[in-house]
Amino acid sequence: MNSRALLVSIALVCASSTGIAQANDTTSAQNVPSYHYGMPLHVGKVIALNEPTTLDCEVITATMKYIDSQSGQPAEIAYRKLSDACSYQN
């Protein structure tokens, strides 16, 4: 009986730590505005393209850092796309 309670406790700790790790990933993406269809982008120069690595073909949230061509200031936008893994799968 004690071993069963121990296993349940370990499972709960693992589940809660996984939830915390996922929550940390989403808070960083919330500060970046999300692209929507038809949104005007004034991209003068792309600085960086970032996306989470995954081995599965799935829709992910990527970010683009760029220089705004109108203001000359750095900007960042989040957008949804298929992961690069989709290029390598049939």
Backbone as XML, in Angstrom:
<?xml version="1.0"?>
<chain id="A" units="angstrom">
  <residue number="1" name="MET">
    <atom name="N" x="0.824" y="-1.195" z="0.000"/>
    <atom name="CA" x="0.000" y="0.000" z="0.000"/>
    <atom name="C" x="0.863" y="1.253" z="0.000"/>
  </residue>
  <residue number="2" name="ASN">
    <atom name="N" x="1.958" y="1.236" z="0.752"/>
    <atom name="CA" x="2.837" y="2.394" z="0.797"/>
    <atom name="C" x="3.507" y="2.653" z="-0.548"/>
  </residue>
  <residue number="3" name="SER">
    <atom name="N" x="3.851" y="1.590" z="-1.262"/>
    <atom name="CA" x="4.492" y="1.777" z="-2.564"/>
    <atom name="C" x="3.515" y="2.395" z="-3.567"/>
  </residue>
  <residue number="4" name="ARG">
    <atom name="N" x="2.254" y="2.054" z="-3.452"/>
    <atom name="CA" x="1.252" y="2.639" z="-4.352"/>
    <atom name="C" x="1.102" y="4.139" z="-4.072"/>
  </residue>
  <residue number="5" name="ALA">
    <atom name="N" x="1.065" y="4.515" z="-2.813"/>
    <atom name="CA" x="0.962" y="5.932" z="-2.454"/>
    <atom name="C" x="2.201" y="6.690" z="-2.931"/>
  </residue>
  <residue number="6" name="LEU">
    <atom name="N" x="3.356" y="6.058" z="-2.832"/>
    <atom name="CA" x="4.589" y="6.685" z="-3.297"/>
    <atom name="C" x="4.554" y="6.896" z="-4.810"/>
  </residue>
  <residue number="7" name="LEU">
    <atom name="N" x="4.099" y="5.903" z="-5.553"/>
    <atom name="CA" x="4.012" y="6.028" z="-7.010"/>
    <atom name="C" x="3.031" y="7.119" z="-7.423"/>
  </residue>
  <residue number="8" name="VAL">
    <atom name="N" x="1.906" y="7.206" z="-6.736"/>
    <atom name="CA" x="0.925" y="8.254" z="-7.031"/>
    <atom name="C" x="1.524" y="9.624" z="-6.738"/>
  </residue>
  <residue number="9" name="SER">
    <atom name="N" x="2.255" y="9.744" z="-5.644"/>
    <atom name="CA" x="2.899" y="11.013" z="-5.291"/>
    <atom name="C" x="3.909" y="11.432" z="-6.350"/>
  </residue>
  <residue number="10" name="ILE">
    <atom name="N" x="4.716" y="10.491" z="-6.793"/>
    <atom name="CA" x="5.718" y="10.789" z="-7.821"/>
    <atom name="C" x="5.040" y="11.213" z="-9.116"/>
  </residue>
  <residue number="11" name="ALA">
    <atom name="N" x="3.964" y="10.539" z="-9.483"/>
    <atom name="CA" x="3.238" y="10.892" z="-10.707"/>
    <atom name="C" x="2.672" y="12.304" z="-10.623"/>
  </residue>
  <residue number="12" name="LEU">
    <atom name="N" x="2.148" y="12.684" z="-9.466"/>
    <atom name="CA" x="1.600" y="14.032" z="-9.297"/>
    <atom name="C" x="2.692" y="15.095" z="-9.367"/>
  </residue>
  <residue number="13" name="VAL">
    <atom name="N" x="3.839" y="14.816" z="-8.776"/>
    <atom name="CA" x="4.952" y="15.771" z="-8.827"/>
    <atom name="C" x="5.428" y="15.950" z="-10.265"/>
  </residue>
  <residue number="14" name="CYS">
    <atom name="N" x="5.543" y="14.847" z="-10.999"/>
    <atom name="CA" x="5.971" y="14.934" z="-12.405"/>
    <atom name="C" x="4.968" y="15.723" z="-13.237"/>
  </residue>
  <residue number="15" name="ALA">
    <atom name="N" x="3.690" y="15.477" z="-13.022"/>
    <atom name="CA" x="2.655" y="16.181" z="-13.782"/>
    <atom name="C" x="2.657" y="17.670" z="-13.470"/>
  </residue>
  <residue number="16" name="SER">
    <atom name="N" x="2.841" y="18.031" z="-12.208"/>
    <atom name="CA" x="2.831" y="19.450" z="-11.850"/>
    <atom name="C" x="4.069" y="20.161" z="-12.383"/>
  </residue>
  <residue number="17" name="SER">
    <atom name="N" x="5.228" y="19.506" z="-12.360"/>
    <atom name="CA" x="6.436" y="20.155" z="-12.887"/>
    <atom name="C" x="6.354" y="20.317" z="-14.400"/>
  </residue>
  <residue number="18" name="THR">
    <atom name="N" x="5.702" y="19.389" z="-15.083"/>
    <atom name="CA" x="5.502" y="19.517" z="-16.524"/>
    <atom name="C" x="4.598" y="20.699" z="-16.825"/>
  </residue>
  <residue number="19" name="GLY">
    <atom name="N" x="3.559" y="20.875" z="-16.047"/>
    <atom name="CA" x="2.650" y="22.008" z="-16.232"/>
    <atom name="C" x="3.339" y="23.334" z="-16.006"/>
  </residue>
  <residue number="20" name="ILE">
    <atom name="N" x="4.225" y="23.394" z="-15.026"/>
    <atom name="CA" x="4.971" y="24.626" z="-14.754"/>
    <atom name="C" x="5.914" y="24.933" z="-15.915"/>
  </residue>
  <residue number="21" name="ALA">
    <atom name="N" x="6.575" y="23.920" z="-16.443"/>
    <atom name="CA" x="7.497" y="24.133" z="-17.566"/>
    <atom name="C" x="6.750" y="24.643" z="-18.788"/>
  </residue>
  <residue number="22" name="GLN">
    <atom name="N" x="5.567" y="24.103" z="-19.061"/>
    <atom name="CA" x="4.783" y="24.564" z="-20.199"/>
    <atom name="C" x="4.262" y="25.965" z="-19.960"/>
  </residue>
  <residue number="23" name="ALA">
    <atom name="N" x="3.904" y="26.289" z="-18.739"/>
    <atom name="CA" x="3.412" y="27.630" z="-18.429"/>
    <atom name="C" x="4.506" y="28.662" z="-18.648"/>
  </residue>
  <residue number="24" name="ASN">
    <atom name="N" x="5.744" y="28.330" z="-18.340"/>
    <atom name="CA" x="6.849" y="29.261" z="-18.565"/>
    <atom name="C" x="7.059" y="29.532" z="-20.047"/>
  </residue>
  <residue number="25" name="ASP">
    <atom name="N" x="6.854" y="28.545" z="-20.900"/>
    <atom name="CA" x="7.017" y="28.735" z="-22.335"/>
    <atom name="C" x="5.963" y="29.672" z="-22.898"/>
  </residue>
  <residue number="26" name="THR">
    <atom name="N" x="4.739" y="29.589" z="-22.405"/>
    <atom name="CA" x="3.669" y="30.407" z="-22.966"/>
    <atom name="C" x="3.746" y="31.849" z="-22.504"/>
  </residue>
  <residue number="27" name="THR">
    <atom name="N" x="4.296" y="32.121" z="-21.320"/>
    <atom name="CA" x="4.351" y="33.502" z="-20.852"/>
    <atom name="C" x="5.305" y="34.335" z="-21.686"/>
  </residue>
  <residue number="28" name="SER">
    <atom name="N" x="6.390" y="33.752" z="-22.177"/>
    <atom name="CA" x="7.311" y="34.527" z="-23.002"/>
    <atom name="C" x="6.684" y="34.869" z="-24.346"/>
  </residue>
  <residue number="29" name="ALA">
    <atom name="N" x="5.839" y="33.993" z="-24.877"/>
    <atom name="CA" x="5.194" y="34.255" z="-26.160"/>
    <atom name="C" x="4.043" y="35.253" z="-26.026"/>
  </residue>
  <residue number="30" name="GLN">
    <atom name="N" x="3.516" y="35.457" z="-24.814"/>
    <atom name="CA" x="2.398" y="36.372" z="-24.637"/>
    <atom name="C" x="2.824" y="37.827" z="-24.765"/>
  </residue>
  <residue number="31" name="ASN">
    <atom name="N" x="4.091" y="38.139" z="-24.555"/>
    <atom name="CA" x="4.570" y="39.507" z="-24.660"/>
    <atom name="C" x="4.747" y="39.941" z="-26.109"/>
  </residue>
  <residue number="32" name="VAL">
    <atom name="N" x="4.798" y="38.999" z="-27.027"/>
    <atom name="CA" x="5.013" y="39.275" z="-28.440"/>
    <atom name="C" x="3.653" y="39.316" z="-29.138"/>
  </residue>
  <residue number="33" name="PRO">
    <atom name="N" x="3.376" y="40.361" z="-29.925"/>
    <atom name="CA" x="2.093" y="40.402" z="-30.634"/>
    <atom name="C" x="2.006" y="39.281" z="-31.667"/>
  </residue>
  <residue number="34" name="SER">
    <atom name="N" x="0.808" y="38.745" z="-31.844"/>
    <atom name="CA" x="0.584" y="37.662" z="-32.797"/>
    <atom name="C" x="0.137" y="38.223" z="-34.144"/>
  </residue>
  <residue number="35" name="TYR">
    <atom name="N" x="0.647" y="37.629" z="-35.203"/>
    <atom name="CA" x="0.261" y="38.030" z="-36.554"/>
    <atom name="C" x="-1.149" y="37.540" z="-36.841"/>
  </residue>
  <residue number="36" name="HIS">
    <atom name="N" x="-1.926" y="38.346" z="-37.526"/>
    <atom name="CA" x="-3.217" y="37.906" z="-38.045"/>
    <atom name="C" x="-3.272" y="38.261" z="-39.521"/>
  </residue>
  <residue number="37" name="TYR">
    <atom name="N" x="-4.083" y="37.533" z="-40.265"/>
    <atom name="CA" x="-4.151" y="37.682" z="-41.715"/>
    <atom name="C" x="-4.481" y="39.119" z="-42.101"/>
  </residue>
  <residue number="38" name="GLY">
    <atom name="N" x="-3.719" y="39.681" z="-42.996"/>
    <atom name="CA" x="-3.943" y="41.034" z="-43.462"/>
    <atom name="C" x="-3.248" y="42.101" z="-42.639"/>
  </residue>
  <residue number="39" name="MET">
    <atom name="N" x="-2.575" y="41.709" z="-41.582"/>
    <atom name="CA" x="-1.877" y="42.667" z="-40.722"/>
    <atom name="C" x="-0.700" y="43.275" z="-41.496"/>
  </residue>
  <residue number="40" name="PRO">
    <atom name="N" x="-0.615" y="44.604" z="-41.561"/>
    <atom name="CA" x="0.497" y="45.204" z="-42.311"/>
    <atom name="C" x="1.815" y="45.066" z="-41.544"/>
  </residue>
  <residue number="41" name="LEU">
    <atom name="N" x="2.804" y="44.509" z="-42.205"/>
    <atom name="CA" x="4.140" y="44.384" z="-41.625"/>
    <atom name="C" x="5.092" y="45.238" z="-42.446"/>
  </residue>
  <residue number="42" name="HIS">
    <atom name="N" x="5.890" y="46.012" z="-41.782"/>
    <atom name="CA" x="6.851" y="46.877" z="-42.453"/>
    <atom name="C" x="8.248" y="46.357" z="-42.133"/>
  </residue>
  <residue number="43" name="VAL">
    <atom name="N" x="8.590" y="45.238" z="-42.759"/>
    <atom name="CA" x="9.856" y="44.566" z="-42.469"/>
    <atom name="C" x="10.952" y="45.157" z="-43.349"/>
  </residue>
  <residue number="44" name="GLY">
    <atom name="N" x="11.887" y="45.832" z="-42.722"/>
    <atom name="CA" x="13.033" y="46.356" z="-43.448"/>
    <atom name="C" x="14.145" y="45.328" z="-43.537"/>
  </residue>
  <residue number="45" name="LYS">
    <atom name="N" x="14.382" y="44.630" z="-42.425"/>
    <atom name="CA" x="15.435" y="43.620" z="-42.370"/>
    <atom name="C" x="15.086" y="42.604" z="-41.294"/>
  </residue>
  <residue number="46" name="VAL">
    <atom name="N" x="15.177" y="41.332" z="-41.633"/>
    <atom name="CA" x="14.933" y="40.263" z="-40.660"/>
    <atom name="C" x="16.210" y="40.045" z="-39.864"/>
  </residue>
  <residue number="47" name="ILE">
    <atom name="N" x="16.071" y="40.073" z="-38.551"/>
    <atom name="CA" x="17.217" y="39.862" z="-37.660"/>
    <atom name="C" x="17.324" y="38.396" z="-37.266"/>
  </residue>
  <residue number="48" name="ALA">
    <atom name="N" x="16.183" y="37.782" z="-36.890"/>
    <atom name="CA" x="16.212" y="36.388" z="-36.433"/>
    <atom name="C" x="14.853" y="35.739" z="-36.623"/>
  </residue>
  <residue number="49" name="LEU">
    <atom name="N" x="14.879" y="34.451" z="-36.934"/>
    <atom name="CA" x="13.685" y="33.612" z="-36.973"/>
    <atom name="C" x="13.894" y="32.516" z="-35.941"/>
  </residue>
  <residue number="50" name="ASN">
    <atom name="N" x="12.969" y="32.384" z="-34.996"/>
    <atom name="CA" x="13.088" y="31.386" z="-33.931"/>
    <atom name="C" x="11.843" y="30.521" z="-33.899"/>
  </residue>
  <residue number="51" name="GLU">
    <atom name="N" x="12.052" y="29.223" z="-33.680"/>
    <atom name="CA" x="10.933" y="28.304" z="-33.511"/>
    <atom name="C" x="11.365" y="27.159" z="-32.617"/>
  </residue>
  <residue number="52" name="PRO">
    <atom name="N" x="10.408" y="26.586" z="-31.884"/>
    <atom name="CA" x="10.758" y="25.448" z="-31.030"/>
    <atom name="C" x="11.119" y="24.232" z="-31.883"/>
  </residue>
  <residue number="53" name="THR">
    <atom name="N" x="12.081" y="23.459" z="-31.423"/>
    <atom name="CA" x="12.462" y="22.253" z="-32.154"/>
    <atom name="C" x="11.510" y="21.126" z="-31.792"/>
  </residue>
  <residue number="54" name="THR">
    <atom name="N" x="11.107" y="20.386" z="-32.784"/>
    <atom name="CA" x="10.232" y="19.238" z="-32.577"/>
    <atom name="C" x="10.513" y="18.209" z="-33.661"/>
  </residue>
  <residue number="55" name="LEU">
    <atom name="N" x="10.352" y="16.954" z="-33.317"/>
    <atom name="CA" x="10.536" y="15.879" z="-34.284"/>
    <atom name="C" x="9.235" y="15.529" z="-34.982"/>
  </residue>
  <residue number="56" name="ASP">
    <atom name="N" x="8.127" y="16.079" z="-34.490"/>
    <atom name="CA" x="6.814" y="15.786" z="-35.054"/>
    <atom name="C" x="6.394" y="16.875" z="-36.024"/>
  </residue>
  <residue number="57" name="CYS">
    <atom name="N" x="5.641" y="16.479" z="-37.037"/>
    <atom name="CA" x="5.054" y="17.433" z="-37.963"/>
    <atom name="C" x="3.807" y="18.000" z="-37.294"/>
  </residue>
  <residue number="58" name="GLU">
    <atom name="N" x="3.870" y="19.270" z="-36.880"/>
    <atom name="CA" x="2.761" y="19.894" z="-36.170"/>
    <atom name="C" x="2.804" y="21.402" z="-36.355"/>
  </residue>
  <residue number="59" name="VAL">
    <atom name="N" x="1.720" y="22.065" z="-35.994"/>
    <atom name="CA" x="1.664" y="23.522" z="-36.042"/>
    <atom name="C" x="2.338" y="24.062" z="-34.786"/>
  </residue>
  <residue number="60" name="ILE">
    <atom name="N" x="3.252" y="25.003" z="-34.981"/>
    <atom name="CA" x="3.998" y="25.587" z="-33.869"/>
    <atom name="C" x="3.884" y="27.108" z="-33.916"/>
  </residue>
  <residue number="61" name="THR">
    <atom name="N" x="4.281" y="27.758" z="-32.841"/>
    <atom name="CA" x="4.348" y="29.214" z="-32.806"/>
    <atom name="C" x="5.806" y="29.626" z="-32.942"/>
  </residue>
  <residue number="62" name="ALA">
    <atom name="N" x="6.106" y="30.347" z="-34.006"/>
    <atom name="CA" x="7.454" y="30.842" z="-34.265"/>
    <atom name="C" x="7.470" y="32.351" z="-34.062"/>
  </residue>
  <residue number="63" name="THR">
    <atom name="N" x="8.653" y="32.913" z="-33.908"/>
    <atom name="CA" x="8.781" y="34.364" z="-33.768"/>
    <atom name="C" x="9.782" y="34.892" z="-34.789"/>
  </residue>
  <residue number="64" name="MET">
    <atom name="N" x="9.540" y="36.119" z="-35.206"/>
    <atom name="CA" x="10.447" y="36.802" z="-36.123"/>
    <atom name="C" x="10.828" y="38.143" z="-35.510"/>
  </residue>
  <residue number="65" name="LYS">
    <atom name="N" x="12.124" y="38.387" z="-35.407"/>
    <atom name="CA" x="12.631" y="39.689" z="-34.968"/>
    <atom name="C" x="13.097" y="40.418" z="-36.221"/>
  </residue>
  <residue number="66" name="TYR">
    <atom name="N" x="12.709" y="41.680" z="-36.342"/>
    <atom name="CA" x="13.028" y="42.432" z="-37.549"/>
    <atom name="C" x="13.168" y="43.918" z="-37.239"/>
  </residue>
  <residue number="67" name="ILE">
    <atom name="N" x="13.692" y="44.657" z="-38.211"/>
    <atom name="CA" x="13.768" y="46.112" z="-38.131"/>
    <atom name="C" x="12.580" y="46.663" z="-38.911"/>
  </residue>
  <residue number="68" name="ASP">
    <atom name="N" x="11.772" y="47.481" z="-38.252"/>
    <atom name="CA" x="10.616" y="48.104" z="-38.895"/>
    <atom name="C" x="11.112" y="49.135" z="-39.903"/>
  </residue>
  <residue number="69" name="SER">
    <atom name="N" x="10.646" y="49.015" z="-41.157"/>
    <atom name="CA" x="11.130" y="49.904" z="-42.214"/>
    <atom name="C" x="10.621" y="51.333" z="-42.062"/>
  </residue>
  <residue number="70" name="GLN">
    <atom name="N" x="9.527" y="51.535" z="-41.340"/>
    <atom name="CA" x="8.993" y="52.889" z="-41.172"/>
    <atom name="C" x="9.625" y="53.618" z="-39.988"/>
  </residue>
  <residue number="71" name="SER">
    <atom name="N" x="9.753" y="52.913" z="-38.859"/>
    <atom name="CA" x="10.285" y="53.570" z="-37.659"/>
    <atom name="C" x="11.783" y="53.347" z="-37.460"/>
  </residue>
  <residue number="72" name="GLY">
    <atom name="N" x="12.322" y="52.302" z="-38.090"/>
    <atom name="CA" x="13.725" y="51.971" z="-37.895"/>
    <atom name="C" x="14.003" y="51.268" z="-36.579"/>
  </residue>
  <residue number="73" name="GLN">
    <atom name="N" x="12.952" y="50.973" z="-35.815"/>
    <atom name="CA" x="13.084" y="50.334" z="-34.506"/>
    <atom name="C" x="12.971" y="48.812" z="-34.632"/>
  </residue>
  <residue number="74" name="PRO">
    <atom name="N" x="13.635" y="48.069" z="-33.745"/>
    <atom name="CA" x="13.460" y="46.614" z="-33.729"/>
    <atom name="C" x="12.033" y="46.257" z="-33.308"/>
  </residue>
  <residue number="75" name="ALA">
    <atom name="N" x="11.503" y="45.209" z="-33.898"/>
    <atom name="CA" x="10.158" y="44.732" z="-33.573"/>
    <atom name="C" x="10.175" y="43.211" z="-33.603"/>
  </residue>
  <residue number="76" name="GLU">
    <atom name="N" x="9.119" y="42.622" z="-33.049"/>
    <atom name="CA" x="9.014" y="41.161" z="-33.001"/>
    <atom name="C" x="7.564" y="40.775" z="-33.199"/>
  </residue>
  <residue number="77" name="ILE">
    <atom name="N" x="7.344" y="39.675" z="-33.902"/>
    <atom name="CA" x="5.986" y="39.185" z="-34.150"/>
    <atom name="C" x="5.990" y="37.664" z="-34.014"/>
  </residue>
  <residue number="78" name="ALA">
    <atom name="N" x="4.904" y="37.119" z="-33.485"/>
    <atom name="CA" x="4.732" y="35.665" z="-33.376"/>
    <atom name="C" x="3.761" y="35.229" z="-34.461"/>
  </residue>
  <residue number="79" name="TYR">
    <atom name="N" x="3.999" y="34.061" z="-35.021"/>
    <atom name="CA" x="3.121" y="33.543" z="-36.064"/>
    <atom name="C" x="3.074" y="32.028" z="-35.988"/>
  </residue>
  <residue number="80" name="ARG">
    <atom name="N" x="2.019" y="31.448" z="-36.545"/>
    <atom name="CA" x="1.828" y="29.999" z="-36.538"/>
    <atom name="C" x="2.311" y="29.436" z="-37.867"/>
  </residue>
  <residue number="81" name="LYS">
    <atom name="N" x="2.973" y="28.279" z="-37.809"/>
    <atom name="CA" x="3.472" y="27.632" z="-39.017"/>
    <atom name="C" x="3.647" y="26.144" z="-38.769"/>
  </residue>
  <residue number="82" name="LEU">
    <atom name="N" x="3.827" y="25.393" z="-39.859"/>
    <atom name="CA" x="4.163" y="23.985" z="-39.725"/>
    <atom name="C" x="5.633" y="23.871" z="-39.357"/>
  </residue>
  <residue number="83" name="SER">
    <atom name="N" x="5.948" y="22.938" z="-38.485"/>
    <atom name="CA" x="7.335" y="22.756" z="-38.057"/>
    <atom name="C" x="8.194" y="22.272" z="-39.225"/>
  </residue>
  <residue number="84" name="ASP">
    <atom name="N" x="9.494" y="22.463" z="-39.090"/>
    <atom name="CA" x="10.419" y="22.013" z="-40.132"/>
    <atom name="C" x="10.404" y="20.500" z="-40.290"/>
  </residue>
  <residue number="85" name="ALA">
    <atom name="N" x="9.969" y="19.784" z="-39.275"/>
    <atom name="CA" x="9.904" y="18.323" z="-39.355"/>
    <atom name="C" x="8.947" y="17.873" z="-40.454"/>
  </residue>
  <residue number="86" name="CYS">
    <atom name="N" x="7.990" y="18.711" z="-40.824"/>
    <atom name="CA" x="7.035" y="18.360" z="-41.882"/>
    <atom name="C" x="7.729" y="18.247" z="-43.235"/>
  </residue>
  <residue number="87" name="SER">
    <atom name="N" x="8.842" y="18.928" z="-43.419"/>
    <atom name="CA" x="9.574" y="18.882" z="-44.685"/>
    <atom name="C" x="10.259" y="17.539" z="-44.891"/>
  </residue>
  <residue number="88" name="TYR">
    <atom name="N" x="10.511" y="16.829" z="-43.804"/>
    <atom name="CA" x="11.271" y="15.590" z="-43.887"/>
    <atom name="C" x="10.411" y="14.340" z="-43.755"/>
  </residue>
  <residue number="89" name="GLN">
    <atom name="N" x="9.104" y="14.522" z="-43.552"/>
    <atom name="CA" x="8.211" y="13.373" z="-43.395"/>
    <atom name="C" x="7.330" y="13.230" z="-44.626"/>
  </residue>
  <residue number="90" name="ASN">
    <atom name="N" x="6.933" y="12.004" z="-44.918"/>
    <atom name="CA" x="6.033" y="11.755" z="-46.055"/>
    <atom name="C" x="4.608" y="11.887" z="-45.653"/>
  </residue>
</chain>
